[in-house]
Amino acid sequence: MKGRSAVALVTAAVLAVVVAACGSSSTSSTGKVSGTSLTVYSSLPLQGGLSDVAHATDQGAAMALAAAGGKVGKYTITFKQLDDSTAAAGSWDAGQTTNNAHTACDSSSTIGYIGEFNSGASAISIPVLNRCGIPQISPANTAVGLTVAGNGAAPGEPQKYYPTGKRTYARVVPYDVIQADAQAALQKSEGCTKTYVFQDQEVYGLGLANNFRTAAPKQGIKVVNEVAFDPKASNYRSQAAAIPASGANCVFLSTIASDNSVELTKDVAAAAPNTKIFSGDGDETDKYFDPKKGGIPTSLDGRVFLTAPTLAPSSYPPAGQTFFKDYTAKYGKPEVYAIYGYAAMSLLLDSIKRATNNGTGSLSRTAVDSAIHSTTNLQSVLGTYSINANGDTSLTEYGAYGIKNGSDFFLKTIHPPV
């Protein structure tokens, strides 16, 4: 997806896959699932710049299912992990995402879908799964327009994603209105007064940049310019060269690691050596900040700051702290979204439980979806939260991170205004 035509291209792709999806599942008309063997699919970018984070998210989800014994009452659940990326793209791919959604629709045992990781990918899969009535939970999407209209949403959002008129999508992370407020608060605390913005023209990057333009003035920060960059460009030296004349003392990169953000960061740092550089959760991965994995050089560590919804382990309730301990023992240091994979699967399992009288009654996708969207005060690894009718979480806290010796470290919890 390139330029502001990204929205139009996504819309066209959505319309195509929605039409193709009609009638693709034997349960699409009633939502009733026969038998007691269920399938939960995940669809995440297992190749490219976000692969480490995606694998960790799948691992977290698998841990949640294992903690439940792979069952909810009489129902046995199989977890199948799909890849929405391709080696050629090095990131999520619209065609692959479409195929994954169809795979879930074509199975009469499908009871849930964990994905996508990228908001642009969810713009593709939500309408397909909505037509099939499959409950979908994203562990990572933050683009505003997937669930609500307003600042950061494109025309027609979110209605165009729900052809049945019923919501079948939810997420366990706060959306970008909240992330933008957290990002602006972090920048203010680091002395930013004028910020230069780069955005990658994708659903996430463009939306977060829009939200940041609204959030920045509330913190006394002036956005001096916003430029779109091409993720496939070989370098960004000519665009970065304009930063010094703007008077900016900070630069915000509204992008993801698989959109060439390492090269962009290096060129920005060289062109504007006195600026601090900020990014959001799309760059919160080793492949962005660890030079051994192709990340930025350690010489830039002290200048780079990130926001992500993951907090310090000590900030979580006992269940969350236990998750970090168990994950570290099994896999090593967790990527930031591992706990959200666990939370997404846990929300789905809890919803199945509530929809079936603790796993003893009959089951339908419709009942599970209704349970997800009526979740109230769920005690989880993330803390206690609810999901509203739009599919958004009540969680609002964000973490601020710095970089040292090629590794991220937690700075503080940000409590943005709600």
RAQUIBEL-V608454 format. One record per residue. N is the residue number from 1. D_FIRST is the distance of its C-alpha to the first C-alpha in Angstrom with 1 decimal. Layout:
((N,D_FIRST) (N,D_FIRST))
This chain:
((1,0.0) (2,3.8) (3,6.9) (4,8.5) (5,7.3) (6,4.5) (7,7.9) (8,9.0) (9,6.7) (10,7.5) (11,10.9) (12,11.4) (13,10.7) (14,12.9) (15,15.6) (16,15.8) (17,16.3) (18,18.7) (19,20.8) (20,21.0) (21,22.0) (22,25.0) (23,28.1) (24,26.6) (25,28.8) (26,32.6) (27,32.4) (28,29.7) (29,32.4) (30,34.7) (31,32.9) (32,36.1) (33,35.8) (34,38.9) (35,40.5) (36,40.4) (37,37.9) (38,34.4) (39,31.1) (40,28.4) (41,25.1) (42,22.7) (43,19.1) (44,17.9) (45,16.2) (46,19.5) (47,18.2) (48,16.6) (49,16.9) (50,17.4) (51,19.7) (52,22.9) (53,21.9) (54,20.8) (55,24.1) (56,26.0) (57,24.5) (58,25.6) (59,28.9) (60,29.4) (61,28.8) (62,31.2) (63,33.8) (64,33.8) (65,34.4) (66,37.1) (67,38.7) (68,39.1) (69,40.7) (70,38.0) (71,39.4) (72,39.8) (73,43.3) (74,43.8) (75,40.1) (76,39.0) (77,35.3) (78,33.4) (79,30.2) (80,27.7) (81,24.8) (82,21.7) (83,18.9) (84,15.3) (85,14.2) (86,15.1) (87,17.0) (88,15.0) (89,11.7) (90,13.8) (91,11.9) (92,11.0) (93,9.9) (94,9.2) (95,12.4) (96,14.4) (97,13.8) (98,14.9) (99,17.9) (100,18.9) (101,19.1) (102,21.1) (103,23.3) (104,24.2) (105,24.9) (106,27.0) (107,29.4) (108,32.1) (109,32.8) (110,29.4) (111,30.2) (112,27.1) (113,23.7) (114,22.7) (115,19.0) (116,16.2) (117,16.1) (118,12.5) (119,12.0) (120,8.6) (121,10.5) (122,13.3) (123,11.6) (124,11.7) (125,15.2) (126,17.1) (127,17.8) (128,18.9) (129,21.2) (130,22.4) (131,23.6) (132,25.5) (133,26.8) (134,25.8) (135,25.9) (136,22.8) (137,23.1) (138,20.4) (139,22.0) (140,19.3) (141,16.9) (142,17.5) (143,15.1) (144,17.6) (145,16.2) (146,16.5) (147,20.2) (148,21.3) (149,20.8) (150,21.6) (151,20.4) (152,16.9) (153,16.1) (154,14.3) (155,16.6) (156,17.5) (157,16.8) (158,18.3) (159,20.3) (160,17.6) (161,17.1) (162,20.8) (163,22.0) (164,25.5) (165,26.0) (166,26.8) (167,25.0) (168,24.5) (169,22.2) (170,23.4) (171,22.7) (172,25.3) (173,23.7) (174,23.9) (175,20.9) (176,19.5) (177,22.2) (178,24.6) (179,22.7) (180,22.3) (181,26.1) (182,26.8) (183,24.8) (184,26.7) (185,30.0) (186,29.4) (187,28.7) (188,31.9) (189,33.9) (190,32.9) (191,34.1) (192,31.0) (193,31.8) (194,29.0) (195,25.4) (196,22.8) (197,19.2) (198,16.1) (199,12.7) (200,9.4) (201,7.3) (202,6.2) (203,8.5) (204,11.2) (205,11.4) (206,11.2) (207,13.6) (208,15.9) (209,16.3) (210,17.3) (211,19.8) (212,21.1) (213,22.0) (214,24.1) (215,25.6) (216,26.5) (217,29.3) (218,31.0) (219,31.6) (220,32.8) (221,29.7) (222,28.4) (223,24.8) (224,25.6) (225,22.1) (226,18.4) (227,16.1) (228,12.4) (229,12.0) (230,10.1) (231,10.0) (232,11.2) (233,14.0) (234,17.5) (235,18.8) (236,18.7) (237,22.4) (238,22.3) (239,20.1) (240,22.2) (241,25.4) (242,25.1) (243,25.6) (244,29.4) (245,30.1) (246,28.4) (247,31.0) (248,28.5) (249,30.2) (250,27.1) (251,23.4) (252,20.8) (253,17.6) (254,15.1) (255,13.0) (256,13.5) (257,15.6) (258,13.3) (259,11.2) (260,14.3) (261,16.1) (262,19.4) (263,19.3) (264,18.2) (265,21.1) (266,23.6) (267,22.9) (268,23.1) (269,26.3) (270,27.9) (271,27.3) (272,28.4) (273,30.9) (274,32.4) (275,29.4) (276,28.4) (277,24.9) (278,23.3) (279,20.3) (280,19.6) (281,19.7) (282,16.4) (283,18.6) (284,21.7) (285,22.2) (286,24.6) (287,22.0) (288,21.3) (289,25.0) (290,27.1) (291,27.7) (292,29.2) (293,25.8) (294,23.9) (295,23.7) (296,24.9) (297,28.6) (298,31.2) (299,32.4) (300,29.5) (301,30.4) (302,32.4) (303,29.8) (304,26.9) (305,26.6) (306,24.3) (307,24.2) (308,23.8) (309,25.4) (310,27.8) (311,31.2) (312,34.2) (313,35.9) (314,39.0) (315,37.2) (316,36.7) (317,39.5) (318,41.6) (319,39.2) (320,36.3) (321,38.6) (322,39.8) (323,36.2) (324,35.6) (325,39.0) (326,38.5) (327,35.0) (328,36.2) (329,39.2) (330,37.2) (331,34.0) (332,34.6) (333,32.9) (334,30.2) (335,26.6) (336,25.9) (337,24.3) (338,27.1) (339,29.1) (340,26.3) (341,26.1) (342,29.8) (343,29.5) (344,27.0) (345,29.3) (346,32.4) (347,31.1) (348,30.6) (349,34.0) (350,35.7) (351,34.2) (352,35.5) (353,38.8) (354,39.1) (355,38.1) (356,40.8) (357,43.7) (358,43.3) (359,42.3) (360,45.4) (361,44.2) (362,42.0) (363,38.2) (364,35.4) (365,31.7) (366,32.4) (367,35.0) (368,32.8) (369,30.0) (370,32.6) (371,34.0) (372,30.7) (373,30.3) (374,33.9) (375,34.0) (376,36.4) (377,37.6) (378,36.5) (379,38.0) (380,35.6) (381,34.8) (382,32.7) (383,35.7) (384,36.4) (385,33.6) (386,32.9) (387,29.9) (388,29.9) (389,29.3) (390,25.7) (391,25.1) (392,25.2) (393,27.5) (394,30.4) (395,29.9) (396,29.1) (397,30.1) (398,27.9) (399,28.9) (400,28.9) (401,28.8) (402,30.0) (403,29.9) (404,33.1) (405,33.9) (406,30.4) (407,30.4) (408,29.4) (409,32.3) (410,32.6) (411,33.7) (412,34.2) (413,33.2) (414,31.7) (415,32.8) (416,30.5) (417,32.0) (418,31.0))
